[in-house]
């Protein structure tokens, strides 16, 4: 399991442009809800071969803002996106980020 951390807009664009299904997680390193969501995110990834990336919203604010702009989805943190071929197929935030929710979204 490797989670790519995105620090630049270029890295974000390259990641989004990759074909197939992938996860993108917006993580606040100071938020307990985000810490819990991050655990669920990692628990899901542990048993799958899913492509995944993470953006630390405080440290890499421009990248975080660009995600909201690109997809037209209001910024929240924590926030999780299921992308397929550069489009958002599913997204959720806060306590709704669970291993089972991710699994369900992936299987749709």
C-alpha positions as semicolon CSV with decimal commas, in nm:
position;residue;x (nm);y (nm);z (nm)
1;X;0,000;0,000;0,000
2;X;0,151;0,328;-0,099
3;X;-0,023;0,659;-0,059
4;X;0,118;0,937;-0,270
5;X;0,128;1,273;-0,096
6;X;0,050;1,561;-0,331
7;X;0,239;1,885;-0,264
8;X;0,205;2,075;-0,592
9;X;-0,063;2,155;-0,847
10;X;0,141;1,966;-1,105
11;X;0,139;1,651;-0,889
12;X;-0,236;1,693;-0,840
13;X;-0,301;1,728;-1,212
14;X;-0,084;1,427;-1,295
15;X;-0,259;1,218;-1,032
16;X;-0,610;1,314;-1,145
17;X;-0,518;1,246;-1,508
18;X;-0,425;0,881;-1,438
19;X;-0,677;0,638;-1,585
20;X;-0,897;0,414;-1,373
21;X;-1,041;0,444;-1,024
22;X;-0,843;0,611;-0,750
23;X;-0,894;0,775;-0,413
24;X;-0,802;1,128;-0,310
25;X;-0,811;1,216;0,058
26;X;-0,798;1,569;0,202
27;X;-0,653;1,544;0,549
28;X;-0,622;1,798;0,828
29;X;-0,328;1,704;1,048
30;X;-0,477;1,903;1,339
31;X;-0,829;1,760;1,339
32;X;-0,936;1,454;1,545
33;X;-1,220;1,373;1,302
34;X;-0,968;1,376;1,020
35;X;-0,737;1,148;1,217
36;X;-1,019;0,895;1,251
37;X;-1,108;0,924;0,881
38;X;-0,740;0,875;0,795
39;X;-0,739;0,550;0,995
40;X;-1,045;0,426;0,804
41;X;-0,887;0,530;0,473
42;X;-0,571;0,336;0,558
43;X;-0,769;0,035;0,683
44;X;-0,946;0,019;0,348
45;X;-0,622;0,051;0,150
46;X;-0,444;-0,215;0,354
47;X;-0,655;-0,490;0,198
48;X;-0,679;-0,355;-0,155
49;X;-0,459;-0,260;-0,440
50;X;-0,620;0,080;-0,480
51;X;-0,434;0,383;-0,610
52;X;-0,454;0,655;-0,346
53;X;-0,325;1,003;-0,275
54;X;-0,344;1,241;0,017
55;X;-0,333;1,618;0,048
56;X;-0,255;1,782;0,381
57;X;-0,494;2,076;0,370
58;X;-0,304;2,308;0,604
59;X;0,047;2,243;0,473
60;X;-0,053;2,235;0,106
61;X;-0,343;2,479;0,099
62;X;-0,310;2,575;-0,273
63;X;-0,347;2,210;-0,375
64;X;-0,645;2,168;-0,143
65;X;-0,812;2,481;-0,284
66;X;-0,749;2,365;-0,640
67;X;-0,932;2,038;-0,574
68;X;-1,243;2,228;-0,465
69;X;-1,214;2,448;-0,773
70;X;-1,145;2,167;-1,022
71;X;-1,436;1,954;-0,909
72;X;-1,674;2,230;-0,803
73;X;-1,717;2,064;-0,464
74;X;-1,707;2,277;-0,151
75;X;-1,395;2,219;0,056
76;X;-1,437;2,014;0,369
77;X;-1,183;1,841;0,580
78;X;-1,153;1,551;0,608
79;X;-1,291;1,482;0,262
80;X;-1,261;1,181;0,036
81;X;-1,309;1,156;-0,339
82;X;-1,341;0,851;-0,559
83;X;-1,210;0,954;-0,900
84;X;-1,245;0,770;-1,225
85;X;-1,085;0,900;-1,542
86;X;-1,043;1,253;-1,404
87;X;-1,401;1,280;-1,275
88;X;-1,546;1,257;-0,927
89;X;-1,771;0,951;-0,905
90;X;-1,835;0,982;-0,531
91;X;-1,730;1,201;-0,242
92;X;-1,797;1,221;0,128
93;X;-1,662;1,391;0,437
94;X;-1,614;1,382;0,812
95;X;-1,759;1,081;1,001
96;X;-1,900;0,934;0,680
97;X;-1,548;0,835;0,574
98;X;-1,545;0,470;0,675
99;X;-1,384;0,160;0,538
100;X;-1,725;0,013;0,449
101;X;-1,844;0,334;0,278
102;X;-1,530;0,338;0,062
103;X;-1,577;-0,030;-0,022
104;X;-1,939;0,031;-0,120
105;X;-1,852;0,330;-0,339
106;X;-1,582;0,130;-0,513
107;X;-1,814;-0,156;-0,590
108;X;-2,083;0,057;-0,751
